Amino acid sequence: MIALNQRLKIEQNLILRRKLFAKIVQFSFEELKEYLSETLGSAFVKLDAEMEETHLPRSELVSDSDGSLSREIISCLPLARLDDTTESVAEFLAFNLDNNGHLLVTVEEVEQRFNVEREVVYKAIQALKDIGPEGVLLGTVTGFGDSAAYVQPDIVIDVKNDEFVVEVKEIDIAHYLSWKPAQRGMLAFLCDAVEKRQRLLKLLGWKIVEFNTDFLLNLMKYPRRVKMKSIAKETNLSISTVSRAVCGKYAATPRGIYSLKSFFGRGYERSLLLEAVASILKEHPNWTDLRIASELSKEGICVARRTVNKYRRIVERVRKSEKSGTVLER
């Protein structure tokens, strides 16, 4: 009985530590600094003030238009573990949410579009509820949309002596041997968790360099996106942990400050795709969907032909409505 109780206590402790690690990974630098200062006291937290000088901005007023509700949900879709058909339906539903969580299409429209049973649509809807913020599909979501705020990047990517360098804001937790053994154990865990967070963010920074050298050097218009699944596999972490590391964080680059979501995830911002497709169609209205997809790939946007076709139809509808003088809703 004693052995069982001890085992249960160990398992409960492990669960609590996993949750705490997930929280630490998700924190931005400022949030982590505040959390550790409140938990340990400011005397225990030493901030890294030794980062090399750089001409890049340490903070910047950044538009949060890339922080749309649709994009937030699409970036988390892998967590739902849906089959391909249901995931396609869920992605379509997410694209047709406004930033308050109202669904702008009917279940019947989705059934007809994908030629699926109603149960598939309901399964996709349930997935959005499971992974989305509170109030999604009820129209009561807050905190998404076009706004701006000063952000301080966790990652700095710069070019020095013709080579890229990646730096991450660091926090060192001082070790105090006067703490009791149990306290020292928690302090050691926090030190390890913070160090793992910093290593993961540095890896993400180098992945940005690896896949987006041309974008960072202003040779490509749009950034290429890396799937979180590949990062999770390389780091032996769960996709949800990688997603937490990406969420709410920014990187200072030679081209400005960008949300990490600009570089990692599955989907692309709807407005970005519309702008890119519209720009190509303006110059080349007779190009095929396949050729447009190929051209977008050269610019850093890798999407399927059917995705191009979807946005092509939207662009054409908008142009027709503008010519007729009618207003077309999303």
Protein Blocks (a to p, Z undefined) as FASTA:
>chain_A
ZZmmmmmmmmmmmmmmmmmmmmmmmpcfklmmmmmmmmnopklpccdfkbccdfbdfbdc
ddfklmcfklmmmmmmmmnopafklmmmmmmmmmmccfkopafbdfklmmmmnopafklm
mmmmmmmmmmmcehihnlpaghiajdddddddfbdcddeehiacdddddddddddfkbcf
klmmmmmmmmmmmmmmmmmmmmmmmmmmmmmmmmmnopafbdcdddfklmmmmnopafkl
mmmmmnopacddfkbccdfklmgcjbdcfklmmmmmmmmmmmmmmbcfklmmmmmmmnop
acdfklmmmmmmmmmmmmmmmmnopacdZZ
